[in-house]
Amino acid sequence: MIYNEKMLALDEQIDCLLTAIEESASCLDYRLAQASLQKDAQGSRLKQHFQQKKDAYEAVLAYGEYAPGFSKTRQEVLSAKRELDLYPPVAQFRQAETQLQSLLDEIGQTLAQHIDEKIKVDAGNPFFTEGSHQESCGGKCHGS
């Protein structure tokens, strides 16, 4: 790839976009929730407990419902998962993560649609809706 003035300008626009994303409310919320969760001892215990139950479930999963204790093991992993998911710092982190992912999906979709409306973008979110919202970038990169 040959770097010319256009490529350098594009590189500057990418830096601008990254800065806008990093300064967005979605990214800031994500980082705060992530830091809070990393410091949370109860969250770590719940995650470890869930992982142990999940490992136990996966060990009997190959044998299916005929394995001794399959139903009990399945219930335990579901219960541990629910307990982890409902723990407020985990729920806040997941919500912030989903919000940031939606912003990134929207940016990817907008870029692809700008080039060609037939380009398919795997957003990874079945609830992702098409459409562009110029305020996603905070208006900082327009016309730079």
Stockholm file with secondary structure:
# STOCKHOLM 1.0

chainA/1-144         MIYNEKMLALDEQIDCLLTAIEESASCLDYRLAQASLQKDAQGSRLKQHFQQKKDAYEAVLAYGEYAPGFSKTRQEVLSAKRELDLYPPVAQFRQAETQLQSLLDEIGQTLAQHIDEKIKVDAGNPFFTEGSHQESCGGKCHGS
#=GR chainA/1-144 SS CCCCHHHHHHHHHHHHHHHHHHHSHHHHHHHHHHHHHHHCHHHHHHHHHHHHHHHHHHHHHTTGGGSTTHHHHHHHHHHHHHHHHHSHHHHHHHHHHHHHHHHHHHHHHHHHHHHCTTCCCCCSCTTCCCCCCGGGGTTSSTTC
#=GC SS_cons         CCCCHHHHHHHHHHHHHHHHHHHSHHHHHHHHHHHHHHHCHHHHHHHHHHHHHHHHHHHHHTTGGGSTTHHHHHHHHHHHHHHHHHSHHHHHHHHHHHHHHHHHHHHHHHHHHHHCTTCCCCCSCTTCCCCCCGGGGTTSSTTC
//
